[in-house]
Amino acid sequence: MSAIYGSDALRRLRAQQEARIAAPECQPSLLEQVPPDAPMDDATLTVWNGARFVAYDRWLATAPIQRDDAPAKPEHPTEAGRIAIQELTP
């Protein structure tokens, strides 16, 4: 059994397929932004800093570290241990 589509639905489907092909969903590789003749320190492990490859040890010593502060801890009620249970009298 084959499905029957109207010409409008087929036109919309083809437009969607062309839009997916024209605009790729993934971003281009960051490696493509590094020039092939980029300067490099003489080291086994290097890190790209945006201008050159620097030795990992030197990069570790100079790289700024950014961290997010820990989320605030939820405050617990201070009276939690003193909850009084009242007896219901009939």
C-alpha positions as CSV (number, residue, x, y, z in Angstrom):
1,M,0.0,0.0,0.0
2,S,1.5,3.3,-1.0
3,A,0.8,6.7,0.6
4,I,-0.6,9.4,-1.6
5,Y,0.7,12.9,-1.0
6,G,-0.6,16.1,-2.4
7,S,1.6,18.4,-4.5
8,D,1.7,21.0,-1.6
9,A,3.0,18.4,0.9
10,L,5.6,17.2,-1.6
11,R,6.8,20.7,-2.3
12,R,7.1,21.4,1.5
13,L,9.1,18.2,2.0
14,R,11.5,19.0,-0.8
15,A,12.0,22.6,0.6
16,Q,12.8,21.1,4.0
17,Q,15.3,18.7,2.5
18,E,17.0,21.4,0.6
19,A,17.2,23.6,3.7
20,R,18.9,20.8,5.6
21,I,21.4,20.3,2.9
22,A,22.1,24.1,2.5
23,A,22.6,24.8,6.3
24,P,24.6,22.0,8.0
25,E,23.7,21.5,11.6
26,C,27.3,21.1,12.9
27,Q,29.8,23.9,13.3
28,P,33.1,23.7,11.3
29,S,36.1,22.2,12.9
30,L,38.2,24.4,15.1
31,L,41.3,22.7,13.7
32,E,40.6,24.4,10.3
33,Q,41.2,27.8,12.0
34,V,44.8,26.9,12.9
35,P,47.3,28.0,10.2
36,P,49.5,25.1,8.9
37,D,52.7,27.1,9.6
38,A,51.8,28.2,13.1
39,P,54.7,28.8,15.5
40,M,55.3,26.1,18.0
41,D,57.4,25.6,21.2
42,D,59.9,22.7,21.2
43,A,57.9,20.4,23.5
44,T,56.2,17.0,23.4
45,L,52.8,18.3,24.6
46,T,51.7,21.7,23.3
47,V,48.5,23.7,23.6
48,W,47.0,26.1,21.0
49,N,46.5,29.5,22.7
50,G,45.0,31.2,19.7
51,A,48.3,32.6,18.3
52,R,50.8,29.7,18.7
53,F,51.4,26.3,20.2
54,V,52.9,26.7,23.6
55,A,54.4,24.1,25.9
56,Y,51.8,22.5,28.1
57,D,53.8,23.1,31.3
58,R,54.1,26.8,30.5
59,W,50.5,27.1,29.5
60,L,49.4,25.5,32.8
61,A,51.4,28.0,34.8
62,T,50.0,31.0,32.9
63,A,46.5,30.0,31.9
64,P,43.8,31.8,33.9
65,I,41.4,29.4,35.5
66,Q,37.7,30.2,35.4
67,R,35.3,28.3,37.6
68,D,31.7,28.7,38.4
69,D,30.8,29.2,42.0
70,A,29.1,26.3,43.7
71,P,25.3,26.7,43.8
72,A,24.0,28.0,47.1
73,K,23.2,25.2,49.5
74,P,19.5,25.0,50.3
75,E,18.7,26.4,53.6
76,H,17.2,23.9,56.0
77,P,14.7,25.2,58.6
78,T,16.5,25.7,61.9
79,E,13.5,24.6,63.8
80,A,13.3,21.2,62.1
81,G,14.4,19.4,65.3
82,R,11.8,21.1,67.5
83,I,8.6,20.3,65.7
84,A,6.0,19.8,68.4
85,I,3.3,17.2,67.8
86,Q,0.0,18.3,69.3
87,E,-2.4,15.6,70.4
88,L,-5.9,15.9,69.2
89,T,-8.4,15.7,71.9
90,P,-11.8,14.2,70.9
